[in-house]
């Protein structure tokens, strides 16, 4: 039985990791934007003033509260509510990752003082580096870059068309 479940578990873990990686690519710019545009000085000072273990507890809150969003979204999709499931997954994951990113940014030094957290983060960083070194990841990055370039060219062409139209009317 273990021989059958082991590959299945690895596949589920890989899917889980890839979904988080994809969402993190979207969440990181959002978190940076929030950090630049919203000054929560008092909250930021309070968070940075926390000792390591209370920082870990605060860091864990969005994960604990929002991690169940994935199974809820899967349930919604399985019961035929595809759009609701997709919206739930996207909103929940983005919210979780944005909060985690901001909290990690504020508490990273203190969290790394906790040996178990530093060890787990090291394993996460190694797994992420391994994934990014794979040929599949590089292919996806190449396709992503090509798609971004195509969108930028189409946008520039569209903006150029509108500006020509506006100047021809004047």
N, C-alpha and C positions, 0 to 999 in steps of 0.2 A: 504493500500500500504506500509506504514511504517513497518508493522508487517512482510511483505514478504521480504523487503529489509534489515531489521536489521540483521537477521542471515547470509544472503549473505555477508553483509559488514564485519561482524565478521570473517567469513571464509576467505575472501580476506585479511583482516588485519593479521590474523594468518599466512596465507601462506607467506605474505610479510615479517613478522617478522622472520619466520623460514628460509626463503631464506637468509635474511641478517645474521642470526646467523650461518648458514652453511658456507656462504662465509667468515664470520669473522674468523672462525676457520682456514681457509686457509690464509687469509690476514694478520692476526696477526704475524705468523712466518716470512712471507715475509717482513713485515714492520720492524720487529726486525733485520732481516738480512741486510736490506738496512741501518738501523741505525748504525749497527756495521761496515759495509764495505764502506760506502760512507760518507765522512766527508764534509759536507756543512757548515763549521763553520760560515762563514759570514752570510749565510742565516739563520742558526739556531739562531745566536745571534740577528739578526734583528727581527725574529719572536718572540723570547722570550722577546724582548724589547718593543713589542707592548702593548698598554693599553688594558683593557678588551674588549671594544666594537669593536675596529679594529681587535682584535684576533677573535672575533665571526664572523666578516665579512669575514676574511680570511678562517676560519674554514668552513664557509657556501659555499664557492666557489665550491669545488669539489662536494658537494652534489647537488647544484643547476645545475651545468653543466652536471653531470653524472647520476643523478637520472632518467632523461627521457630515459636512455638506456633500462630499463625494458619494457616500452610499445613499444619501437622500436623493441626489440627482440621478443616480443609477436606478433607484426605485421608481422615480417619476418617469424616466425614460422607458423602463421595463413595463410600466402600466399604461403605456401609450401616450404619455404626456411629454413628448419629445422636446417641444419648445420650452416648457416649464423646467424640464430637467437640464437643458442646455443653459438657460438663463441662471438657474440656481447654481450650477457648477461654475460658470464663468464669474458671476458676481461674488460667490463665496470664496473662490480661489483667489481672485484679484484682491479682495478685501483682506483675506488672510495674509497673502504674500506682501502686500503693501505695508500692513501693520508690522509683520515680522521683519521686513527689510528696515523700516524706520527704527524699530526697537533694537535690532541687531547693530545698526549703525551707531546708536547712542550708547549701547552697553557692551560692545565687543570686547574691549580691554578687560572689563570686569568678568565677563563670561569666560574668557580664556584663562582666568585664574582658577577656575573650577576644573580640577584634573579630568573628571569624567566628561565634561562638556568639551574641553580641549581635545580629548581623545576622539570623541564622536565627531567633532567638527573636522578633525584631521582625516577620519575615514570618509566623511562626506566629500571633502575637498579632493581626496584621492579618487573616489568613485566618479566624481564630476570630471576630473582631469582625464581619467580613463575613457569615459564616454566621449569627451570632446576630441580624443585622439583617434577614435575609430573612423574608419573610412566612411561609414554611413553618416556620421555627424558632419564630417567635412563636406560630403555631397549635399546634405541638407543646407549647410551654411552657404555653399556656392549657389544653390538654387534660390535661397532666401535673398542673397545679395543681388542676383540677377532680377528677381521679382521686384525688389526695392528700386533698382535702377530703372526698370521698365515703368513702374508707377511714377517715378520722378520725371522721366521723359514725357510720359503722357500728361502729367500735370503741367509741366512747363509748356508743352504744346497747347494745352487747353487754355492756360493763362495767356499765352501769346495770342491765341485766336480771339479771346475776349478783349484784350487790349487793342488789337487791330480793329475790331468791331467798334469799340468805344471811340477810338480816334477817327474812324471813318464817319461816325455820326456827327462829330464836332465840326 
